[in-house]
Amino acid sequence: MTLVLEESKKELLHSRIDPRQVPKHVAFIMDGNRRWAKRKGLPVSLGHWRGAEVIDEVVRCSLEWGIKTLTVFTFSTENWNRSSEEVEYLLRLIALFLKKKKKLLIQEGVRLCTIGDLSPFPEELRKRLQDVAVATEHCSGLDLVLALNYGARDEITRAFKKILQDVLEGKILKQNVTENIISSYLDTSRWRDPDLLIRTSGEKRLSNFLLWQLSYTEVHTTEVLWPDFGEEDLLRAIIEYQHRERRFGE
């Protein structure tokens, strides 16, 4: 599947979208990089490289349609279980992505943010993340949130430890701990919960991603592997989203 749509197909898809009902926060589980590479007889590293490039297309399309936040599952707490060679490559790829895209992010008005526990990462990578975050903090077109060393159970555990400490110190009362209070202690406290979750490669599980935040999120799965994901796939996901009735448990 090509990333650039034919004009006729693009116009048709655009005509089916109500710009007033575009999801404001879209989350992605970017699955299928390794399978894509293996199917093509390529090194796994090239699958990850191709997957990183797809983020550009998703950001561009999101800016065009007024999506305000993209949260992408970039490196999970479980990814440390992969081979040391693949982990090292993934960390180098993240660093290279930041280096290559810094100017582009600023030009396009994209603010880079992160969620997750960055402490296990190499100091150089943490400094580069901080550098790009500071350089783009004034941007207001779209927030690109990289979930790095992120796992929802780890996030919730860290949040509850902070809450417990603040209760012990008298900063909050136990009886005042509400869902809103818990949400305010999560890594994602500055953003609204995702309206739409897109998972590629045909898998239909959450894989420890945003478990608290996805309670009422619409879920779209596609058989397309992430390196093949493009504008058409995103637009079709938005169209499907707009045909659903969001009931929020009612």
C-alpha positions as CSV (number, residue, x, y, z in Angstrom):
1,M,0.0,0.0,0.0
2,T,1.5,3.4,-1.0
3,L,1.6,6.1,1.6
4,V,0.5,8.8,-0.9
5,L,-3.0,8.3,-2.1
6,E,-4.3,8.8,-5.6
7,E,-6.1,12.1,-5.8
8,S,-9.4,10.4,-6.8
9,K,-9.3,8.0,-3.9
10,K,-8.2,10.7,-1.5
11,E,-11.1,13.0,-2.6
12,L,-13.6,10.1,-2.1
13,L,-12.3,9.3,1.4
14,H,-12.2,13.0,2.4
15,S,-15.9,13.4,1.3
16,R,-16.9,10.7,3.7
17,I,-15.4,12.4,6.8
18,D,-17.2,14.9,8.9
19,P,-14.4,17.4,10.0
20,R,-16.6,18.2,13.1
21,Q,-16.3,14.7,14.4
22,V,-12.7,13.9,13.9
23,P,-11.2,12.3,17.0
24,K,-9.0,14.7,18.9
25,H,-6.7,12.1,20.6
26,V,-5.7,9.0,18.6
27,A,-3.5,6.3,20.2
28,F,-1.5,3.7,18.2
29,I,-0.2,0.2,18.9
30,M,2.3,0.1,16.1
31,D,2.5,-3.7,15.5
32,G,4.0,-5.7,12.7
33,N,7.5,-4.3,12.0
34,R,9.2,-7.6,12.5
35,R,6.7,-9.6,10.5
36,W,6.9,-7.1,7.7
37,A,10.6,-7.5,7.5
38,K,10.5,-11.3,7.6
39,R,7.9,-11.5,4.9
40,K,10.2,-9.5,2.6
41,G,13.3,-11.4,3.6
42,L,14.8,-8.3,5.2
43,P,16.6,-7.8,8.5
44,V,14.3,-7.0,11.4
45,S,16.1,-3.7,11.8
46,L,14.7,-2.5,8.4
47,G,11.2,-3.2,9.6
48,H,11.7,-1.0,12.6
49,W,13.3,1.7,10.4
50,R,10.4,1.6,8.0
51,G,8.0,1.8,10.9
52,A,9.6,4.9,12.3
53,E,9.2,6.6,8.9
54,V,5.5,5.9,8.9
55,I,5.1,8.2,11.9
56,D,5.8,11.1,9.6
57,E,2.8,10.3,7.4
58,V,0.5,9.8,10.3
59,V,1.6,13.1,11.9
60,R,1.1,15.0,8.6
61,C,-2.4,13.5,8.0
62,S,-3.3,14.2,11.7
63,L,-2.3,17.8,11.4
64,E,-4.4,18.2,8.2
65,W,-7.5,16.8,10.0
66,G,-7.1,18.7,13.3
67,I,-6.2,15.7,15.5
68,K,-4.5,17.3,18.5
69,T,-2.8,14.4,20.2
70,L,-1.1,11.2,18.9
71,T,0.1,8.7,21.5
72,V,2.3,6.0,20.0
73,F,3.4,2.8,21.8
74,T,7.1,3.2,20.9
75,F,9.0,1.0,23.4
76,S,7.2,-1.1,26.1
77,T,8.4,-2.3,29.4
78,E,8.2,-5.8,27.9
79,N,10.5,-4.9,25.0
80,W,13.6,-5.3,27.2
81,N,12.9,-9.1,26.9
82,R,13.9,-9.0,23.2
83,S,17.5,-9.8,22.2
84,S,20.1,-7.4,23.3
85,E,20.9,-6.6,19.7
86,E,17.4,-5.7,18.9
87,V,17.0,-3.6,22.0
88,E,20.2,-1.7,21.3
89,Y,19.0,-1.1,17.7
90,L,15.6,0.2,18.9
91,L,17.3,2.6,21.3
92,R,19.6,3.9,18.6
93,L,16.7,4.3,16.2
94,I,14.8,6.4,18.7
95,A,17.8,8.6,19.1
96,L,18.3,8.9,15.4
97,F,14.6,9.7,14.8
98,L,14.9,12.5,17.3
99,K,18.0,13.9,15.7
100,K,16.5,13.8,12.1
101,K,13.1,15.0,13.0
102,K,13.8,17.9,15.4
103,K,13.7,20.7,12.8
104,L,10.7,19.1,11.1
105,L,8.7,18.9,14.3
106,I,9.3,22.5,15.0
107,Q,8.4,23.6,11.4
108,E,5.2,21.6,11.6
109,G,4.2,22.8,15.1
110,V,4.5,19.4,16.7
111,R,5.3,19.2,20.4
112,L,7.2,16.1,21.4
113,C,6.2,14.6,24.8
114,T,6.9,11.3,26.5
115,I,5.1,9.0,28.9
116,G,6.8,6.1,30.8
117,D,9.8,5.6,33.0
118,L,12.8,7.0,31.2
119,S,15.3,6.2,34.0
120,P,16.6,2.9,32.5
121,F,17.5,4.5,29.2
122,P,21.1,5.6,28.4
123,E,21.9,9.1,29.5
124,E,22.5,10.3,26.0
125,L,19.1,9.2,24.8
126,R,17.4,10.9,27.8
127,K,19.3,14.1,27.1
128,R,18.2,14.0,23.4
129,L,14.6,13.5,24.4
130,Q,14.8,16.4,26.8
131,D,16.5,18.6,24.1
132,V,13.7,17.9,21.6
133,A,11.0,18.3,24.2
134,V,12.3,21.7,25.2
135,A,12.8,22.8,21.6
136,T,9.2,22.0,20.7
137,E,7.5,23.0,23.9
138,H,6.1,26.1,22.3
139,C,4.5,24.1,19.5
140,S,0.7,23.9,19.5
141,G,-0.3,22.1,16.3
142,L,-0.2,18.6,17.7
143,D,1.3,16.7,20.6
144,L,3.3,13.6,19.6
145,V,3.5,11.5,22.7
146,L,6.0,8.7,22.6
147,A,5.3,5.9,25.1
148,L,8.8,4.9,26.1
149,N,9.6,2.1,28.6
150,Y,5.9,2.3,29.1
151,G,3.6,-0.3,30.6
152,A,0.1,0.6,31.9
153,R,0.5,-1.6,35.0
154,D,3.8,0.1,35.8
155,E,2.3,3.5,35.3
156,I,-0.6,2.7,37.6
157,T,1.7,1.2,40.2
158,R,3.9,4.4,40.1
159,A,0.8,6.5,40.4
160,F,-0.5,4.7,43.4
161,K,2.9,4.9,45.2
162,K,2.8,8.7,44.7
163,I,-0.8,8.8,46.0
164,L,0.1,6.7,49.0
165,Q,3.0,9.0,49.8
166,D,0.9,12.1,49.5
167,V,-1.8,10.6,51.8
168,L,0.9,9.7,54.4
169,E,2.2,13.2,54.2
170,G,-1.3,14.7,54.6
171,K,-1.3,16.4,51.2
172,I,-4.5,14.6,50.3
173,L,-7.1,12.8,52.4
174,K,-7.7,9.1,51.8
175,Q,-11.5,9.6,51.4
176,N,-10.8,12.3,48.8
177,V,-9.1,9.9,46.4
178,T,-11.4,9.7,43.3
179,E,-11.1,8.6,39.7
180,N,-10.1,12.2,38.8
181,I,-7.4,12.2,41.5
182,I,-6.0,8.9,40.3
183,S,-6.0,10.2,36.7
184,S,-4.1,13.3,37.8
185,Y,-1.2,11.1,39.0
186,L,-0.9,9.2,35.8
187,D,1.7,10.0,33.1
188,T,-1.1,11.1,30.8
189,S,-2.7,13.6,33.2
190,R,-2.2,16.6,30.8
191,W,-4.2,15.0,28.0
192,R,-7.7,13.9,27.5
193,D,-8.3,10.1,27.2
194,P,-7.9,8.8,23.6
195,D,-11.0,8.9,21.5
196,L,-9.7,6.2,19.1
197,L,-7.2,3.4,19.5
198,I,-5.7,1.9,16.3
199,R,-3.8,-1.4,16.4
200,T,-2.2,-2.7,13.3
201,S,-1.2,-6.3,12.2
202,G,-4.5,-7.9,13.1
203,E,-3.9,-8.4,16.8
204,K,-6.8,-7.6,19.1
205,R,-5.3,-7.1,22.5
206,L,-4.3,-4.0,24.5
207,S,-0.8,-5.4,25.4
208,N,-0.6,-3.4,28.6
209,F,-1.1,-0.1,26.9
210,L,-3.1,2.8,28.5
211,L,-5.3,0.4,30.4
212,W,-6.9,3.1,32.6
213,Q,-7.2,5.7,29.8
214,L,-8.8,3.3,27.2
215,S,-11.9,2.5,29.3
216,Y,-14.3,4.1,26.8
217,T,-12.1,4.5,23.8
218,E,-13.3,3.2,20.4
219,V,-10.9,0.5,19.1
220,H,-10.0,-0.1,15.5
221,T,-7.9,-3.0,14.4
222,T,-6.5,-3.6,10.9
223,E,-4.7,-6.4,9.3
224,V,-2.2,-3.9,7.8
225,L,1.3,-4.2,9.2
226,W,2.6,-1.0,10.6
227,P,5.3,-0.3,8.0
228,D,2.5,-0.5,5.3
229,F,0.1,1.8,7.3
230,G,-0.6,5.0,5.5
231,E,-3.1,7.9,5.0
232,E,-5.8,5.7,3.5
233,D,-5.7,3.4,6.6
234,L,-5.9,6.3,9.0
235,L,-8.8,7.9,7.1
236,R,-10.7,4.6,7.0
237,A,-10.2,4.3,10.8
238,I,-11.6,7.8,11.2
239,I,-14.6,7.0,9.0
240,E,-15.4,3.9,11.0
241,Y,-15.0,5.9,14.2
242,Q,-17.5,8.4,13.0
243,H,-20.1,5.7,12.3
244,R,-20.1,4.5,15.9
245,E,-22.3,5.8,18.7
246,R,-20.1,6.5,21.8
247,R,-22.2,5.6,24.8
248,F,-19.7,5.8,27.7
249,G,-21.4,2.9,29.5
250,E,-24.9,4.4,29.2
